[in-house]
Structures are given as structure tokens and as C-alpha cells.
Amino acid sequence: MIRRIALVHIYSCSAALLEISFMEEWINGLILIMLSIGHAELWVTFINRTHALPVHEPLLKKTRHVTYFMILAFPLFLFVMVGLYSPGVLRGGEWSQLSFWWKPVFLLCTLGFLGLLVSVFRHLFYRIPRLQTESQSEIINVRERLGQTLIGNGPYHYLAGLPLNEIFSVEFSRKTFVLDRLPTAWDGLKVLHLSDLHFSGTLTRDYFCELCRIAQESKPDLIIFSGDLVDEMHCLDWLDETLGQLQAPLGRYFILGNHDWNQLSEQIRMSLTRLGWIDVSSQTLRLEHAGHSMLLAGTEVPWMGQHPVLPSQLGGESADFLLLISHTPDNYYWACSQGYDLVLAGHTHGGQVRLPLIGPVFAPSVHGTRYTSGTFYRKSTLMHVSRGVSGIHPLRWLCRPEFSLLTLRSGE
């Protein structure tokens, strides 16, 4: 009897120890996964910030390759050296037995994981500013509408045919903004905001012709293009049948972006101006309408030119309303300090790929994914960031391409 009780006790203790050992291994494995995610977030942060700088594409491509390798290789190295290599934490070892040099690595990875949590919470709790009072969207499946594949032979064309890719499912969004300084006489002013066309031959000319035709049917008063027009110079021939077909009573205004900077930017600029588009990069233009004046300004910083100087800062006459076209949303804080009423930007493509709950991961911005797309308000400045129509990489998951018709209402 005593022997049986002893055996039962030994068996119970052994089972408890095995359960504790299993729980410790499970927790340690979870910690290793969190450290791997934090490490990946650090590299994503690096790639996002470097792509916001005036660095040419060949060097950026090398940094992307290094980043992808490090993101994939580090978890394997971590699990082998920390988890399995004797005395690994997944084989009964203790964290305290690890080399001292692992401590700063773990600290950085932990900070990266916390940074990811901040981005996720910011994405989940994003709220549209109260100044945006209405929003409607029409989803246009261009491929079904035209009955064509619309895939050419340009760079990365194989990505366009991947499953669940939304590159041909374009969102035509209509948004209404109430702006305090907008003159009452301008109430209902319609602004067509286009960005990031990325002509490269990957998506055929017919794709862009159809979108421009739909945009023209909305009958805008003013048309704004916020940069990144061409990735392959031979596609400049498309301008006549695309942007050249757009017309608006108050004119068509543009700036260029970083992809144009990587091409023959001056030739692109001249081709647009020959079609009647007005270049506002690094300058300001006064637009008179219904007895009031709008100051239109453009900035291609940090890739080209400089920030425009307001006439009022030089002793000149101010305007009733200030509108800034900026390729990147990174110039938002500068625009707020200058007192602009409305900023129209693009460049970030909404992240192009969005993960459920997590949201966008890659965004070429010094602010990471904070201003990837949507409407933002700070001080007295409202900013609208377009997800853009295309991209050099024709891949969109949970992040449709977009062009927008913005209706401006007077706060009075």
C-alpha cells in the first residue's frame, strides 16, 4: 500500500514537472517569436525612413535586398543560437546563461516590438477629422469594365496577376471638407485629386485612359496632380490620351515626385506644360475666382527644389485660402507652421499591402505608417493623402488604388 502511494506521488510530481517544463518552453518560444517580430519592425523602420530620403533607386534597391534577407535570416539564427543551441532556452536552459552580448540585441528587438504595437493601435484607433463631413466611394473594376487583361510587359508585371490583387479594383472616393477660411462664394468647389500614376508599361495605357475618362465625367472645378508620373520614359507618349484629356475651369496644376526625379524630370515637366498643365513646384500662384483669391503652392522637397515662400512673408499681399501640393506627407508639419488651409499629398500608396488588424507596414515616410492615406487635421491645416492610382510594384492587398473628388464647403 505504501509502495503504491509512493508511486502515485512520484507519477504526480513527474507530470507536474513535465507540465511546468512544457509551459516554460512555450513561453520561451513565444518570447523568441516576439523578439523576431521586433527585429523585423526595426528593419521595416529603417527601410521606410531611407525611402523617404533623396536616395536614387539603385541604392534603395540594395537596401531593400539587405532588409529582406535580415528579416528572413534573423529568426532562424535566433531560434538556433538562443533556443536550441546548448543550453538553449527551448531545451531547459536559462536566459541568464546566455552571453552578455545578447542583451543589447534583445533590448533593441523589444523596442521594435513596442513600436509595432504603437503603430497597430494608431491604425485601429484612427478617426476621420470632423472637418470631413461626408464620404462616398465607388469601386471600379477596370478590367471587367474594359474586358481586357490590362497587363503589359513592364517591370514586375508578374505581380499584377497574383491572387487577391486589387490593382484593377480602383476606388473613386468623393469626400466633403468643411474649411473655416474657404470663402462663402466658393462653397461647393470641386477639386479632383490625382496622384502616383507611375506609367511604366506594366499596366497598359487603356487602364489609365479609362480612369481619366471617369474622372473627367465628375466635372471638377480644379484638378491637382501630386507627383510620380513616369517610371519608364517611353510612356510619356501616353500623356495626350490620359492627363491631356482632363479639363477644368480653374485649371490643372501639378508637381513631380521622387520617381520622376529618378527619370528625366525636366523632360517630364516640359511634356506636361505643353499640354496646358501648370507647374507649381517650389513656387506660389495666385488664382482669382468669384471675387476671392487662392494661393496655390507646390513642393517637391526633399528630392527637387525647395519649399515655396509665401508672398506675405516677403511683404506681399496674402490670400483668402492657401492650398499646398506636396508629393510626400512628410512636409505636413512644415505646411502647418506656414498656415496652409489644405494640403494634398500622395507618395505612400496607402502602404500598398495592409495586414488584417495590423494595417500598413511599408510606407516611404519619416513618420512610418502614420500618414499612409486618409485625412488628417493639425492646428488649422487639413491634409488629404491619396493612395494613388498605381505603383512601380503593381500589388495591392486590402489597399485599393484611389483617385478622389474633394468638395470644399465654407465653414461660414
N, C-alpha and C positions, 0 to 999 in steps of 0.2 A: 504493500500500500504506500509506504513512504517512498519507495523507488518510483512508483507511478506518478506520485505528486511531484517528485523532483524532475522527472522527465517532462511533465506538463509545464512546469515552471521554466525549465530550460528552453522548451519549444516556444513559449510565450515571449520570453526575453529575446530569443533569436529573431522571431517575427517582428518584434518591436524595433530591434536594431536594424533589420533589413528595411523596414518602412522608413525609419529615420534616414538611413543611408540613401534610399531612393529619393526622398524629399530633398535632401541636400544636393544630390546630383541634378535634380530637376530645377531647383532654384539656381544652382551654379550655371546650368545650361541657359536658363533664361537671362541671367546676367551677361553671359557671353554674347547672346543674341542682341541685347540692348547695347552693349559696347560696339558691336559690329554696325548696328544702325546708326549710332552716334558718330562712328568713324565715317560712314558713308555721307552723313549730313555735313561733316566738315569739308569733305571734298566737293560736295554739291555747292556749299557756300563759296568755296574757292572758285569753282567754275562759273558761278553766277556773277561774282564780282569781277573776274577777269574779262568776261564777255561784255561788261559794262564800260570797259576802258577802250581808248583808241588804239587797239592792237589789231594788226592785219590778220586776215583769215588763216594763212598758212601756220602761223604760230598758235593761233587759237585751236586749230585742228590738232596740233601736237598736244596741247594741254588737255583737250578732251580725251585723247587716247590714253594719256597717263592717268587721268581721273578714272576712266572706265576700268583700267587694269587694277588700280589700287582698290577700288570699291569691290571688285570681284575677288582679288587675291587676299586681302587682309582677313576676312572671316575664316578662310581655310587656314591661314597661318596662325590666327588666334586660337582656333579650336585645337590645332595640333600642339602648339607650343605651350599653351596655358591649360587646355582642357585634357589632353591625352598624354602629352609627354610627361614621363615620371618626374616628380609626383603630381600629375595633373589634377585639377580640381574636380574633374569628372571621374577620377579613379581613386578617390579617397584622399587626395592631397588637400592642403590648406592654402588659402590665398596668401597667408603670411610667409609661406615658404618660397614664394616667387621672388625673382630678382628685383632689386630696388629700381631698376630702370623701367620696369613695367608701370610703376606708379604714375609718372607724368603722362604716359600713354593712356592709362585708364582715366585720369583726370580730364584730359582733352576729349576723349570719347564720351565721357559723362556730360561734359558741357555741350558737345554736339547733340546728344540725345535730348537734353533740356531745350536746346534751341529749336529742335524739330517740334517738340511739344508746344512751344510758344507759337510757331508758325501754324500748327494744326488748330490751336484754339482761336487764333486770329482769323483763320479761314472759316471756322464753324460759327463764330460769333460776328462775322461781318454783317453790317447793317447798311442798307442803302440810305444815303443822306436824305433828310426831309425835303430838301430842295428839289429832289427828283420826285415829282408827284404822280407821274404816270409811266407805264412801261408795257409795251406790247411787242410781240415777236411773231414773225412769220418764218417758218422753216422751208427753205427752198432746196429741193433735191435737184441740183442742176443736171446730174447725169440722167435721171429719169425724165426730166423736162425736155432735154435735147435728144435723148435716145442714143447717146454716144458714150464711148469709154472715157474720153477726155484725158487719157494718159498718153503723154508724148515720150520722147527719148531723152529728156533732160536728166540732171543729176538726181540720184536717189529715187528714180521713177518706180522702182520695185516696192517702195514703201506705200505708194498710193493704192496698191491692190490688196493690202493686208486686211484680214477680217476685222470688222467693227470700226474700221477707219471712217471718220466723219468728215473727211476733207471735202467731199462733194455735197455735204448737207449744210448749207450756209444759212445763218440766222440773219434776217433783215429785222433789226430792232428799231422800234420807234419809242423815243423817250422824251418826256417833257420836263424841262427845268424851269423853276421859278427863281429869277435873279433880281435882287433888290435894285441894282443900278441900271437895269435894262430900261430904256425909255419906253413910256407907255405907247408911243407911236409905233414901236417895233414889236408890240405884243403879238405873238404868233409867228415870229421869224423862224424859218425852217433852214437848218444847216445840215447838209449831207457830209458826214464824216467818213472818209475812206482812209485806209492805212495798209501798209505791208502787202502790196500786190505780188512782189517777187516773181517777175517774169523770168522764167528760166527754160521753158520748153518742156518741163516735167508735166505741168498741166497745160493743155492746149489753149490756143488763142480763143477758141469758141467759149470756153469756160468764163473767161474774163469779159468777153463781148456780151454774153448773156447777163452777167451781173451788172454791167454798166447800163444795159438797156433797162433792166428793172429799176436801177437807181434813178435813171432819168425820168421814169414814169411817176416817181414820187414828187416831181416838180419842186425841187428845193429853191430857196432864195439865194443861197450861198453854198459853195462847195469847197471843202477843205481836204487836202491830201497831206498826211503827216509822215511821209517818207517810206523808204525801201521799195523802190520801183522795179529795179532790174538786177538780176543775178547773172545773166548772160547777155552781152551787148547786142547780139544779133536779134534779140527780141524787141529792140527799140522800134522795129518796123510795126509792132502791134499797136503803137500809140494812136494812130489815126482811127482805128476801129474800136478803141476802148476809151481811154480818157478823152480823146479828141471828140467823142460823140456827146460828152456831157456839157450841158449849158445851164447857166443860172443868171438871173437878172443882175445880181450884185457881184458876179464874177466868180472866178475859180483861182484858188491860191494854193501854193504848195511849198514844201521844204523837202530836202532829201534826207536819207538815213545812212546808217553805217554800211549797209550792203551796197548802196550807191557809191559810197566812199571807196569801197574795195574795187569798184569798176571805174570807168571813165566818167567821173561825176560831172565835169563841165560839159561834156557832150550830152549827157542825160538832161542837164539843166537847160541847155540850148534847145534840145528837141521839144521839151515841154513848153518853153516860152514861145516857140514858133507856132504852137497850136493855140496860143492865146492864154495859157495859164500864167499866173503872175507869181514870181519868186519873191518870197518874203523872208528868206533866210538872212539872219544877222541884221535885220532892219525892221523899220516900222512903216506902215502905210495907213493913211487916213482915208476912211471910207465914209462918205456922206450919204445919208438915207433918211428921208422923211423929216428933214429939219434937224437931225442929230448926227453925231459923228462917232464912228467906231475906229479904234486904233487896232489894226491887225499887225501882229509881230510874229517872227519866227526864229527858232534857234535850232541849230544842228550840233550844238555842243554835246559831247566832248570830241566829236570826230572832225567837224569842219567849222570854220568861222568863229564867231563869238556871240555872246548874248547881246540882243538889241538894247539900245539905250532909249528910254522913253523921252519924248520931246520935253515933257515937264521937268525932267532932270537937267535939261540944258537951257532952261528958262523959256521954253516954248509953251504953246497952248496945249492944255490937256484935252481929253476926250470924254464923252459920256460913258463909253463902255470900252474895256480893254480885253482883247482876245489874243491868247498866245498859242501858236502851233509849235509843239515840241516833239521831236521824234521819240525821245525817251521820257518816261515819267520821272526819271531821276532829277529833272530840272524843276520839279514841283515846288520844293521848298524855296528855291530862288524866286519862282513866279509869285509865291505868297508874299515874299518880302518886298516885291515890286508893286503889289496891289492889283494884279490881274484879276479880272472877274471870272474868266473861263479859260481853262487850258484843255487843249485837245492833243492827245498823245497816242502812241502805239508801241511798236518795238518788241514787247514782251510776248505777244501772241497768246496771252492768257495762260502761258505755260505749255501750250500745245497738248500735253498729256496730263490729265488730272486723275489722281487716285481716289477711290471712294473714301470719304471722311477726311483723308489727309489733304486733298486738294492738289494744287500745282506744286511741283518740286523744282523743276529747272526754270529759271527766269533770268535773263541777262540784265540784272539791275543791281545797283549798290544796296538797294533795300531788299534784296532777295525776292520773295514772292508777295511782298506786301501790296504792291501796286500792279499786279499782273493784268487785271482787267476790271472794268466796272466804273463806278462813280465814287468820288471821294471829295470831302469838304474839309478845309482847314482855314482858319481865320475867316477871310471873306472871299476865298478862292475855291471855285468848284473845278474839279478835273475829271474828264472823261477819257478812259483808256480803252481803246479798241483792241479786240482780239485779232484784228487783221483778217485779210481775205485769204492769204496763202502763206508760204514759207519755203525756204530752200529745202527743208525736210518736209515732204507732204504727208505729215502724220498728225492726226487729231483724234484723241480719245477723250470722251467726256468734255470736250472743249471745241465746240463748233467754230468754224470761221465766221466772221461777223462784219457787216457794214451797217451804219446807223444813220437814221434821220432824227435829228435833235430839234425839238420845237422849244423855242425860248419864250417864256412868259414873263411879263413885268411883275415885280413884287408889289407894285403900287395897285 
